[in-house]
Structures are given as structure tokens and as C-alpha cells.
Amino acid sequence: MGNTFGHLFRITTFGESHGGGVGVVIDGCPPKLALDVTDIQFELDRRRPGQSRITTPRQEADTCEILSGVFQGQTLGTPITILVRNKDTRPQDYAEMAEVYRPSHADATYDAKYGIRNWQGGGRSSARETIGRVAAGAIAKKILKQVAGVEVLAYVCRIKELEAHVDPATVTLEQIESNILRCPDAVAAEKMIELIDQIRRQANSVGGVIECVARHVPRGLGEPVFDKLEADLAKAVMSLPATKGFEIGSGFAGTLLTGLEHNDEFYTDDQGQIRTVTNRSGGVQGGISNGENIIIRVAFKPTATIGKPQNTVNQAGEATVLAAKGRHDPCVLPRAVPMVEAMVALVLCDHLLRNQAQCHTLKSPEAQ
């Protein structure tokens, strides 16, 4: 299975939704980075279930333990293992799913591929797997901030047809965390929360779009031709559960423009740096970061598991009807915000280390 992500900064996640616990092994973290559980717990608290009425009511503190790779408050350069133990498990809620396939879920495909699956809460296909990603992402964020001043922020910008208006250049973490939806546009957020509440009471679900901005990204990140920065960002976020679309910069809207309208013209700023007047490229040109803000958007489908009766089949192929039990998010987006941030941070951290290794190992005589 594809449980490992990254090249120099490499993570492997493990665990199932209703097993003993979930977590991550991080290899390639530089030594001497100040790190303790509080750095990681902040991000896990943003991802955990039971946060509000518009998330799953499952109650998990998601308290993390660092089992290896850190000594006296500093990373050793050896593999870092982080574990979060599952506490509020109710596998009995999923007994019916042992034989019956949930529409648009991973049940049927896991059976088709492996011939066996953990049907308790979806097992490995559950979004609970992302705990390891978010924990690793917290470390990647810290490296990016300390080494290059990079800041990665994501937020909800659309729920169904309701759209927020957010300036990615100025949005702050405080604005994002100011409401339970993690939408910095307070007026739009109120309408979105009302819609999710309505959908939740109907035992249904709804999807939307998360936008993410990475600010102060150094020029030169990205490894053409197959590991272009936007290609790795796309793979990273599209590996998250419930994702169905990816855009960077102008995205699909750029197809409505001519080249003259779309091109980002260059100029030199007061510091002598080459900049672009506009940023329709989304901070990446030729697969390499150009120093402008990297802006991506990720589409999330409505949560697959809902409480409404739906036509389906069982493992024998016999027609039946399923109204799923268990505890599920009526909308995944509020908890997906830190997941998107984590995956973007993991890609940028990996590429930062790769760029350092390739392009800064041999110094020119002038630089020495």
C-alpha cells in the first residue's frame, strides 16, 4: 500500500479508525529542531472530532505521544514516531457495513483490491488516518517558518453554492479560527453554518472548497519535469479523503482568458527582486516557485456516509437498502483545513530540503 509520502522529508502513516491508535513515522527531519508535543497538539486539536455541532460527535482528545526521535526538547535527526491512541471507538455501530457497501465509499473497492477490509469506521480509508499527516505537517510548518519564514494557511472559501470573499495575501490564522467553520468571511460563514446545520438535521451531507495560501516561499522550489511543485502539491492534497478537484492560481477560470490577459508580467521591486504584477500562475512557473504567494484550491465532495436510506448491494451482489449508522461529519471542510495545510507544508518542506541538497551543496567561488 502507498503509505509513504515524500523524498528527503518522508512520512509513513499507520493505524485504523477503530484500532488501537493511529500515527506517523517521520524520516529526514533535520536535527536540533526545538520540538515538543505542544507544537503538534495545536494542529491536532484543529483536526480532532467533536469540535462543534457541525462536525462528527465522536469524542477524541487526540492526545499525541512522541515515542522516538526527540531528546531533551530537540530532534535527533533520527526517525520521529508520533502516536495518538483511539479512545472513543464504537465498532458495533458499523456491524451492518461488514456485509453491505456504503455508496460512494471505499468499502467495495477495498474488497475488490485486497479481498479483506476493516469495516469498523472504514478502517484505513477513514479520515482518521490523517492524524499522522497533520502531526507531521506541524513539524514541517515549524521547519519552513524557522528556515525560510514560510507561512501556510488554509480556510473554507465555499460551501455548496455559498462563496466567501477572502484576500489570501492578508488573511490571518486568528481570522480563520474565529468561527467553527474556519471561514474568515464572517458574513458568509454565518450563512454556511446555517446551511450545514440544516443539512445535518436532514441526516445528509454537503461539500465545498478549501483555499490555501503559502506566503514567503523561496524561489527555486520544484524539481522538473516529473516533480514539478504544482504536480506534487496536487498529488498531496488529492490523496486526502473526499477530495475531487485541484486548482492552482487561475485554475479552470484561466481557460476563459487569452494569453495576453493571463500572462503575469514581470517588474523589479525596490529591493531589486524580480516580481510579477499579477499572480495568475499561483506562485509556480515551469514547475518552480517564483517567490509569489502559492495559492491552491481543493474541492471536497459531500461526506459519503449519511443517515438517509440509499440503494446499494451487499458482498454477494444482492440489492438492499442502507441507512448508515455511526458518527459522521455533515461537512468535512472545517476539519479538513488543517489537513490541507499539513499536506502543502509537507511538500514545501520536502522541496526545500531537496533544493538545498541539489543547488546549494557546491558553492561558487564568489559565494565562499
Contacts in CASP RR format, 6 or more apart in sequence:
PFRMAT RR
TARGET T0000
AUTHOR 0000-0000-0000
METHOD contacts of the structure
MODEL  1
MGNTFGHLFRITTFGESHGGGVGVVIDGCPPKLALDVTDIQFELDRRRPG
QSRITTPRQEADTCEILSGVFQGQTLGTPITILVRNKDTRPQDYAEMAEV
YRPSHADATYDAKYGIRNWQGGGRSSARETIGRVAAGAIAKKILKQVAGV
EVLAYVCRIKELEAHVDPATVTLEQIESNILRCPDAVAAEKMIELIDQIR
RQANSVGGVIECVARHVPRGLGEPVFDKLEADLAKAVMSLPATKGFEIGS
GFAGTLLTGLEHNDEFYTDDQGQIRTVTNRSGGVQGGISNGENIIIRVAF
KPTATIGKPQNTVNQAGEATVLAAKGRHDPCVLPRAVPMVEAMVALVLCD
HLLRNQAQCHTLKSPEAQ
1 124 0 8 1.000
3 12 0 8 1.000
3 13 0 8 1.000
3 14 0 8 1.000
4 10 0 8 1.000
4 11 0 8 1.000
4 12 0 8 1.000
5 11 0 8 1.000
5 12 0 8 1.000
5 236 0 8 1.000
5 239 0 8 1.000
5 346 0 8 1.000
6 346 0 8 1.000
6 350 0 8 1.000
7 227 0 8 1.000
7 350 0 8 1.000
7 354 0 8 1.000
8 28 0 8 1.000
8 350 0 8 1.000
8 353 0 8 1.000
8 354 0 8 1.000
8 357 0 8 1.000
9 26 0 8 1.000
9 28 0 8 1.000
9 29 0 8 1.000
9 140 0 8 1.000
9 143 0 8 1.000
9 346 0 8 1.000
9 349 0 8 1.000
9 350 0 8 1.000
9 353 0 8 1.000
10 26 0 8 1.000
10 27 0 8 1.000
10 28 0 8 1.000
10 350 0 8 1.000
11 24 0 8 1.000
11 25 0 8 1.000
11 26 0 8 1.000
11 27 0 8 1.000
11 132 0 8 1.000
11 133 0 8 1.000
11 136 0 8 1.000
11 346 0 8 1.000
12 24 0 8 1.000
12 25 0 8 1.000
12 27 0 8 1.000
13 22 0 8 1.000
13 23 0 8 1.000
13 24 0 8 1.000
13 129 0 8 1.000
13 130 0 8 1.000
13 131 0 8 1.000
13 132 0 8 1.000
13 133 0 8 1.000
13 136 0 8 1.000
14 22 0 8 1.000
14 23 0 8 1.000
14 24 0 8 1.000
14 25 0 8 1.000
15 21 0 8 1.000
15 22 0 8 1.000
15 23 0 8 1.000
15 124 0 8 1.000
15 129 0 8 1.000
16 22 0 8 1.000
16 118 0 8 1.000
16 120 0 8 1.000
16 122 0 8 1.000
16 123 0 8 1.000
16 124 0 8 1.000
16 126 0 8 1.000
16 128 0 8 1.000
16 129 0 8 1.000
17 86 0 8 1.000
17 89 0 8 1.000
17 118 0 8 1.000
17 120 0 8 1.000
17 121 0 8 1.000
17 122 0 8 1.000
17 123 0 8 1.000
17 124 0 8 1.000
17 126 0 8 1.000
17 128 0 8 1.000
17 129 0 8 1.000
18 86 0 8 1.000
18 89 0 8 1.000
18 90 0 8 1.000
18 91 0 8 1.000
18 94 0 8 1.000
18 118 0 8 1.000
18 120 0 8 1.000
18 121 0 8 1.000
18 123 0 8 1.000
19 86 0 8 1.000
19 89 0 8 1.000
19 118 0 8 1.000
19 120 0 8 1.000
19 123 0 8 1.000
20 85 0 8 1.000
20 86 0 8 1.000
20 89 0 8 1.000
21 83 0 8 1.000
21 84 0 8 1.000
21 85 0 8 1.000
21 86 0 8 1.000
22 83 0 8 1.000
22 84 0 8 1.000
22 86 0 8 1.000
22 128 0 8 1.000
22 129 0 8 1.000
22 131 0 8 1.000
22 132 0 8 1.000
23 81 0 8 1.000
23 82 0 8 1.000
23 83 0 8 1.000
23 84 0 8 1.000
23 131 0 8 1.000
23 132 0 8 1.000
23 135 0 8 1.000
24 81 0 8 1.000
24 82 0 8 1.000
24 131 0 8 1.000
24 132 0 8 1.000
24 133 0 8 1.000
24 135 0 8 1.000
24 136 0 8 1.000
25 79 0 8 1.000
25 80 0 8 1.000
25 81 0 8 1.000
26 79 0 8 1.000
26 80 0 8 1.000
26 81 0 8 1.000
26 82 0 8 1.000
26 136 0 8 1.000
26 139 0 8 1.000
27 79 0 8 1.000
27 80 0 8 1.000
28 77 0 8 1.000
28 79 0 8 1.000
28 353 0 8 1.000
29 75 0 8 1.000
29 77 0 8 1.000
29 80 0 8 1.000
29 139 0 8 1.000
29 143 0 8 1.000
30 75 0 8 1.000
30 77 0 8 1.000
30 143 0 8 1.000
30 353 0 8 1.000
31 74 0 8 1.000
31 75 0 8 1.000
31 76 0 8 1.000
31 77 0 8 1.000
32 74 0 8 1.000
32 75 0 8 1.000
33 74 0 8 1.000
33 75 0 8 1.000
33 139 0 8 1.000
33 142 0 8 1.000
33 143 0 8 1.000
33 146 0 8 1.000
34 73 0 8 1.000
34 74 0 8 1.000
35 66 0 8 1.000
35 70 0 8 1.000
35 73 0 8 1.000
35 74 0 8 1.000
35 75 0 8 1.000
35 139 0 8 1.000
35 142 0 8 1.000
36 66 0 8 1.000
36 70 0 8 1.000
36 73 0 8 1.000
37 64 0 8 1.000
37 65 0 8 1.000
37 66 0 8 1.000
39 138 0 8 1.000
39 139 0 8 1.000
39 142 0 8 1.000
40 64 0 8 1.000
40 66 0 8 1.000
40 82 0 8 1.000
40 135 0 8 1.000
40 138 0 8 1.000
40 139 0 8 1.000
41 63 0 8 1.000
41 64 0 8 1.000
42 138 0 8 1.000
43 134 0 8 1.000
43 135 0 8 1.000
43 137 0 8 1.000
43 138 0 8 1.000
43 141 0 8 1.000
43 338 0 8 1.000
43 341 0 8 1.000
43 342 0 8 1.000
44 62 0 8 1.000
44 64 0 8 1.000
44 84 0 8 1.000
44 131 0 8 1.000
44 134 0 8 1.000
44 135 0 8 1.000
44 138 0 8 1.000
45 62 0 8 1.000
46 134 0 8 1.000
46 177 0 8 1.000
46 182 0 8 1.000
46 335 0 8 1.000
46 337 0 8 1.000
46 338 0 8 1.000
47 62 0 8 1.000
47 130 0 8 1.000
47 131 0 8 1.000
47 134 0 8 1.000
47 335 0 8 1.000
47 338 0 8 1.000
47 339 0 8 1.000
48 60 0 8 1.000
48 61 0 8 1.000
48 62 0 8 1.000
48 335 0 8 1.000
49 55 0 8 1.000
49 56 0 8 1.000
49 57 0 8 1.000
49 58 0 8 1.000
49 59 0 8 1.000
49 60 0 8 1.000
49 62 0 8 1.000
49 327 0 8 1.000
49 329 0 8 1.000
49 335 0 8 1.000
50 56 0 8 1.000
50 57 0 8 1.000
50 58 0 8 1.000
50 59 0 8 1.000
50 60 0 8 1.000
51 180 0 8 1.000
51 334 0 8 1.000
51 335 0 8 1.000
52 180 0 8 1.000
52 334 0 8 1.000
53 180 0 8 1.000
53 197 0 8 1.000
53 200 0 8 1.000
54 180 0 8 1.000
54 181 0 8 1.000
54 193 0 8 1.000
54 196 0 8 1.000
54 197 0 8 1.000
54 200 0 8 1.000
54 329 0 8 1.000
54 330 0 8 1.000
54 331 0 8 1.000
54 334 0 8 1.000
55 180 0 8 1.000
55 329 0 8 1.000
55 334 0 8 1.000
55 335 0 8 1.000
56 327 0 8 1.000
56 328 0 8 1.000
56 329 0 8 1.000
57 327 0 8 1.000
58 88 0 8 1.000
58 327 0 8 1.000
59 87 0 8 1.000
59 88 0 8 1.000
60 86 0 8 1.000
60 87 0 8 1.000
60 88 0 8 1.000
61 87 0 8 1.000
62 84 0 8 1.000
62 131 0 8 1.000
63 84 0 8 1.000
63 85 0 8 1.000
64 82 0 8 1.000
64 83 0 8 1.000
64 84 0 8 1.000
64 135 0 8 1.000
65 82 0 8 1.000
65 83 0 8 1.000
65 84 0 8 1.000
65 85 0 8 1.000
66 80 0 8 1.000
66 81 0 8 1.000
66 82 0 8 1.000
67 81 0 8 1.000
67 82 0 8 1.000
67 83 0 8 1.000
68 78 0 8 1.000
68 79 0 8 1.000
68 80 0 8 1.000
68 81 0 8 1.000
69 75 0 8 1.000
69 76 0 8 1.000
69 77 0 8 1.000
69 78 0 8 1.000
69 79 0 8 1.000
69 80 0 8 1.000
69 81 0 8 1.000
70 76 0 8 1.000
70 80 0 8 1.000
75 139 0 8 1.000
80 139 0 8 1.000
82 132 0 8 1.000
82 135 0 8 1.000
82 136 0 8 1.000
84 131 0 8 1.000
84 132 0 8 1.000
84 135 0 8 1.000
86 128 0 8 1.000
89 120 0 8 1.000
90 326 0 8 1.000
90 327 0 8 1.000
91 120 0 8 1.000
91 121 0 8 1.000
93 121 0 8 1.000
93 325 0 8 1.000
93 326 0 8 1.000
93 327 0 8 1.000
94 119 0 8 1.000
94 120 0 8 1.000
94 121 0 8 1.000
94 122 0 8 1.000
94 325 0 8 1.000
94 326 0 8 1.000
96 322 0 8 1.000
96 324 0 8 1.000
96 325 0 8 1.000
97 107 0 8 1.000
97 119 0 8 1.000
97 121 0 8 1.000
97 122 0 8 1.000
97 322 0 8 1.000
97 324 0 8 1.000
98 119 0 8 1.000
99 314 0 8 1.000
99 315 0 8 1.000
100 312 0 8 1.000
100 313 0 8 1.000
100 314 0 8 1.000
100 315 0 8 1.000
100 320 0 8 1.000
100 322 0 8 1.000
101 107 0 8 1.000
101 108 0 8 1.000
101 111 0 8 1.000
101 312 0 8 1.000
101 313 0 8 1.000
101 314 0 8 1.000
101 315 0 8 1.000
101 322 0 8 1.000
102 304 0 8 1.000
102 305 0 8 1.000
102 312 0 8 1.000
102 322 0 8 1.000
102 324 0 8 1.000
103 304 0 8 1.000
103 310 0 8 1.000
103 311 0 8 1.000
103 312 0 8 1.000
103 322 0 8 1.000
104 301 0 8 1.000
104 304 0 8 1.000
105 122 0 8 1.000
105 125 0 8 1.000
105 304 0 8 1.000
105 305 0 8 1.000
106 122 0 8 1.000
106 125 0 8 1.000
107 117 0 8 1.000
107 119 0 8 1.000
107 122 0 8 1.000
110 117 0 8 1.000
110 124 0 8 1.000
110 125 0 8 1.000
111 117 0 8 1.000
111 315 0 8 1.000
117 123 0 8 1.000
117 125 0 8 1.000
118 124 0 8 1.000
121 326 0 8 1.000
125 241 0 8 1.000
126 241 0 8 1.000
127 241 0 8 1.000
127 242 0 8 1.000
127 332 0 8 1.000
127 335 0 8 1.000
127 339 0 8 1.000
129 241 0 8 1.000
130 240 0 8 1.000
130 241 0 8 1.000
130 339 0 8 1.000
130 342 0 8 1.000
133 240 0 8 1.000
133 339 0 8 1.000
133 342 0 8 1.000
133 343 0 8 1.000
133 346 0 8 1.000
134 338 0 8 1.000
134 339 0 8 1.000
134 342 0 8 1.000
136 342 0 8 1.000
136 346 0 8 1.000
137 341 0 8 1.000
137 342 0 8 1.000
137 343 0 8 1.000
137 345 0 8 1.000
137 346 0 8 1.000
137 349 0 8 1.000
138 342 0 8 1.000
140 342 0 8 1.000
140 345 0 8 1.000
140 346 0 8 1.000
140 348 0 8 1.000
140 349 0 8 1.000
140 350 0 8 1.000
141 152 0 8 1.000
141 341 0 8 1.000
141 342 0 8 1.000
141 345 0 8 1.000
141 349 0 8 1.000
143 349 0 8 1.000
143 352 0 8 1.000
144 150 0 8 1.000
144 152 0 8 1.000
144 345 0 8 1.000
144 348 0 8 1.000
144 349 0 8 1.000
144 352 0 8 1.000
145 151 0 8 1.000
147 352 0 8 1.000
148 216 0 8 1.000
148 217 0 8 1.000
148 218 0 8 1.000
148 352 0 8 1.000
149 216 0 8 1.000
150 214 0 8 1.000
150 215 0 8 1.000
150 216 0 8 1.000
150 217 0 8 1.000
150 218 0 8 1.000
150 348 0 8 1.000
151 214 0 8 1.000
151 215 0 8 1.000
151 216 0 8 1.000
152 212 0 8 1.000
152 213 0 8 1.000
152 214 0 8 1.000
152 215 0 8 1.000
152 341 0 8 1.000
152 344 0 8 1.000
152 345 0 8 1.000
152 348 0 8 1.000
153 168 0 8 1.000
153 171 0 8 1.000
153 172 0 8 1.000
153 173 0 8 1.000
153 176 0 8 1.000
153 212 0 8 1.000
153 213 0 8 1.000
153 215 0 8 1.000
153 341 0 8 1.000
154 176 0 8 1.000
154 182 0 8 1.000
154 210 0 8 1.000
154 211 0 8 1.000
154 212 0 8 1.000
154 213 0 8 1.000
154 337 0 8 1.000
154 338 0 8 1.000
154 340 0 8 1.000
154 341 0 8 1.000
154 344 0 8 1.000
155 164 0 8 1.000
155 166 0 8 1.000
155 171 0 8 1.000
155 175 0 8 1.000
155 176 0 8 1.000
155 182 0 8 1.000
155 183 0 8 1.000
155 184 0 8 1.000
155 210 0 8 1.000
155 211 0 8 1.000
155 212 0 8 1.000
155 337 0 8 1.000
156 164 0 8 1.000
156 181 0 8 1.000
156 182 0 8 1.000
156 183 0 8 1.000
156 189 0 8 1.000
156 192 0 8 1.000
156 208 0 8 1.000
156 209 0 8 1.000
156 210 0 8 1.000
156 333 0 8 1.000
156 334 0 8 1.000
156 337 0 8 1.000
157 163 0 8 1.000
157 164 0 8 1.000
157 166 0 8 1.000
157 183 0 8 1.000
157 209 0 8 1.000
157 210 0 8 1.000
157 211 0 8 1.000
157 297 0 8 1.000
158 164 0 8 1.000
158 208 0 8 1.000
158 209 0 8 1.000
159 181 0 8 1.000
159 183 0 8 1.000
159 192 0 8 1.000
159 195 0 8 1.000
159 196 0 8 1.000
159 206 0 8 1.000
159 207 0 8 1.000
159 208 0 8 1.000
159 331 0 8 1.000
159 333 0 8 1.000
160 195 0 8 1.000
160 206 0 8 1.000
160 207 0 8 1.000
160 208 0 8 1.000
162 188 0 8 1.000
162 191 0 8 1.000
162 192 0 8 1.000
162 195 0 8 1.000
163 188 0 8 1.000
164 183 0 8 1.000
164 184 0 8 1.000
164 185 0 8 1.000
164 188 0 8 1.000
164 189 0 8 1.000
164 192 0 8 1.000
165 185 0 8 1.000
165 188 0 8 1.000
166 183 0 8 1.000
166 184 0 8 1.000
166 185 0 8 1.000
166 211 0 8 1.000
168 211 0 8 1.000
168 213 0 8 1.000
168 293 0 8 1.000
168 295 0 8 1.000
169 213 0 8 1.000
169 215 0 8 1.000
169 293 0 8 1.000
171 184 0 8 1.000
171 213 0 8 1.000
172 184 0 8 1.000
175 184 0 8 1.000
176 182 0 8 1.000
176 183 0 8 1.000
176 184 0 8 1.000
176 337 0 8 1.000
178 184 0 8 1.000
178 186 0 8 1.000
179 186 0 8 1.000
179 189 0 8 1.000
179 190 0 8 1.000
179 193 0 8 1.000
180 193 0 8 1.000
180 334 0 8 1.000
181 189 0 8 1.000
181 192 0 8 1.000
181 193 0 8 1.000
181 196 0 8 1.000
181 333 0 8 1.000
181 334 0 8 1.000
182 333 0 8 1.000
182 334 0 8 1.000
182 337 0 8 1.000
183 189 0 8 1.000
183 192 0 8 1.000
195 206 0 8 1.000
196 206 0 8 1.000
196 330 0 8 1.000
196 331 0 8 1.000
199 205 0 8 1.000
199 206 0 8 1.000
199 330 0 8 1.000
199 331 0 8 1.000
200 330 0 8 1.000
202 308 0 8 1.000
203 306 0 8 1.000
203 307 0 8 1.000
203 308 0 8 1.000
203 323 0 8 1.000
204 302 0 8 1.000
204 306 0 8 1.000
204 307 0 8 1.000
204 308 0 8 1.000
204 330 0 8 1.000
205 302 0 8 1.000
205 303 0 8 1.000
205 304 0 8 1.000
205 305 0 8 1.000
205 306 0 8 1.000
205 328 0 8 1.000
205 329 0 8 1.000
205 330 0 8 1.000
205 331 0 8 1.000
206 302 0 8 1.000
206 330 0 8 1.000
206 331 0 8 1.000
207 300 0 8 1.000
207 301 0 8 1.000
207 302 0 8 1.000
207 303 0 8 1.000
207 331 0 8 1.000
207 332 0 8 1.000
207 333 0 8 1.000
208 299 0 8 1.000
208 300 0 8 1.000
208 331 0 8 1.000
208 333 0 8 1.000
209 297 0 8 1.000
209 298 0 8 1.000
209 299 0 8 1.000
209 300 0 8 1.000
210 297 0 8 1.000
210 298 0 8 1.000
210 300 0 8 1.000
210 333 0 8 1.000
210 336 0 8 1.000
210 337 0 8 1.000
210 340 0 8 1.000
211 295 0 8 1.000
211 296 0 8 1.000
211 297 0 8 1.000
211 298 0 8 1.000
212 237 0 8 1.000
212 295 0 8 1.000
212 296 0 8 1.000
212 297 0 8 1.000
212 298 0 8 1.000
212 340 0 8 1.000
212 341 0 8 1.000
212 344 0 8 1.000
213 293 0 8 1.000
213 294 0 8 1.000
213 295 0 8 1.000
214 293 0 8 1.000
214 294 0 8 1.000
214 344 0 8 1.000
214 348 0 8 1.000
215 293 0 8 1.000
217 283 0 8 1.000
217 289 0 8 1.000
217 291 0 8 1.000
217 293 0 8 1.000
217 294 0 8 1.000
217 348 0 8 1.000
218 289 0 8 1.000
218 291 0 8 1.000
218 352 0 8 1.000
218 355 0 8 1.000
219 288 0 8 1.000
219 289 0 8 1.000
219 290 0 8 1.000
219 291 0 8 1.000
220 288 0 8 1.000
220 289 0 8 1.000
220 290 0 8 1.000
220 355 0 8 1.000
220 359 0 8 1.000
221 229 0 8 1.000
221 288 0 8 1.000
221 289 0 8 1.000
221 348 0 8 1.000
221 351 0 8 1.000
221 352 0 8 1.000
221 355 0 8 1.000
222 228 0 8 1.000
222 229 0 8 1.000
222 232 0 8 1.000
222 287 0 8 1.000
222 288 0 8 1.000
222 289 0 8 1.000
222 351 0 8 1.000
222 354 0 8 1.000
222 355 0 8 1.000
223 229 0 8 1.000
223 351 0 8 1.000
223 354 0 8 1.000
223 358 0 8 1.000
224 286 0 8 1.000
224 287 0 8 1.000
224 288 0 8 1.000
228 284 0 8 1.000
228 286 0 8 1.000
228 287 0 8 1.000
228 288 0 8 1.000
229 284 0 8 1.000
229 287 0 8 1.000
229 288 0 8 1.000
229 289 0 8 1.000
229 294 0 8 1.000
229 347 0 8 1.000
229 351 0 8 1.000
230 248 0 8 1.000
230 284 0 8 1.000
230 287 0 8 1.000
230 296 0 8 1.000
231 287 0 8 1.000
232 347 0 8 1.000
232 350 0 8 1.000
232 351 0 8 1.000
233 246 0 8 1.000
233 248 0 8 1.000
233 294 0 8 1.000
233 296 0 8 1.000
233 343 0 8 1.000
233 344 0 8 1.000
233 347 0 8 1.000
234 246 0 8 1.000
234 248 0 8 1.000
236 343 0 8 1.000
236 344 0 8 1.000
236 346 0 8 1.000
236 347 0 8 1.000
237 243 0 8 1.000
237 246 0 8 1.000
237 296 0 8 1.000
237 298 0 8 1.000
237 340 0 8 1.000
237 343 0 8 1.000
237 344 0 8 1.000
238 245 0 8 1.000
238 246 0 8 1.000
238 298 0 8 1.000
239 343 0 8 1.000
240 298 0 8 1.000
240 336 0 8 1.000
240 339 0 8 1.000
240 340 0 8 1.000
240 343 0 8 1.000
241 332 0 8 1.000
242 300 0 8 1.000
242 301 0 8 1.000
242 303 0 8 1.000
242 304 0 8 1.000
242 332 0 8 1.000
242 336 0 8 1.000
243 298 0 8 1.000
243 299 0 8 1.000
243 300 0 8 1.000
243 301 0 8 1.000
244 299 0 8 1.000
244 300 0 8 1.000
244 301 0 8 1.000
245 298 0 8 1.000
245 299 0 8 1.000
246 296 0 8 1.000
246 297 0 8 1.000
246 298 0 8 1.000
246 299 0 8 1.000
247 296 0 8 1.000
247 297 0 8 1.000
248 282 0 8 1.000
248 283 0 8 1.000
248 284 0 8 1.000
248 294 0 8 1.000
248 295 0 8 1.000
248 296 0 8 1.000
248 297 0 8 1.000
249 279 0 8 1.000
249 280 0 8 1.000
249 281 0 8 1.000
249 282 0 8 1.000
249 283 0 8 1.000
249 295 0 8 1.000
249 296 0 8 1.000
250 257 0 8 1.000
250 262 0 8 1.000
250 280 0 8 1.000
250 281 0 8 1.000
250 282 0 8 1.000
251 297 0 8 1.000
254 262 0 8 1.000
254 280 0 8 1.000
257 280 0 8 1.000
262 280 0 8 1.000
263 280 0 8 1.000
264 276 0 8 1.000
264 277 0 8 1.000
264 278 0 8 1.000
264 279 0 8 1.000
264 280 0 8 1.000
264 281 0 8 1.000
264 285 0 8 1.000
264 292 0 8 1.000
265 276 0 8 1.000
265 277 0 8 1.000
265 278 0 8 1.000
266 274 0 8 1.000
266 275 0 8 1.000
266 276 0 8 1.000
266 277 0 8 1.000
267 274 0 8 1.000
267 275 0 8 1.000
267 276 0 8 1.000
267 277 0 8 1.000
268 274 0 8 1.000
268 275 0 8 1.000
269 275 0 8 1.000
275 291 0 8 1.000
275 292 0 8 1.000
276 290 0 8 1.000
276 292 0 8 1.000
279 292 0 8 1.000
279 293 0 8 1.000
279 295 0 8 1.000
281 290 0 8 1.000
281 292 0 8 1.000
282 292 0 8 1.000
282 293 0 8 1.000
282 294 0 8 1.000
282 295 0 8 1.000
282 296 0 8 1.000
283 289 0 8 1.000
283 290 0 8 1.000
283 291 0 8 1.000
283 292 0 8 1.000
283 293 0 8 1.000
283 294 0 8 1.000
283 295 0 8 1.000
284 290 0 8 1.000
284 294 0 8 1.000
289 351 0 8 1.000
294 344 0 8 1.000
294 348 0 8 1.000
296 344 0 8 1.000
298 336 0 8 1.000
298 340 0 8 1.000
300 332 0 8 1.000
300 333 0 8 1.000
300 336 0 8 1.000
302 331 0 8 1.000
303 328 0 8 1.000
303 329 0 8 1.000
303 330 0 8 1.000
303 331 0 8 1.000
303 332 0 8 1.000
305 324 0 8 1.000
305 326 0 8 1.000
305 328 0 8 1.000
306 324 0 8 1.000
306 328 0 8 1.000
307 323 0 8 1.000
307 324 0 8 1.000
307 325 0 8 1.000
308 323 0 8 1.000
309 321 0 8 1.000
309 322 0 8 1.000
309 323 0 8 1.000
310 321 0 8 1.000
310 322 0 8 1.000
310 323 0 8 1.000
311 319 0 8 1.000
311 320 0 8 1.000
311 321 0 8 1.000
312 319 0 8 1.000
312 320 0 8 1.000
312 321 0 8 1.000
312 322 0 8 1.000
313 319 0 8 1.000
313 320 0 8 1.000
314 320 0 8 1.000
329 335 0 8 1.000
END
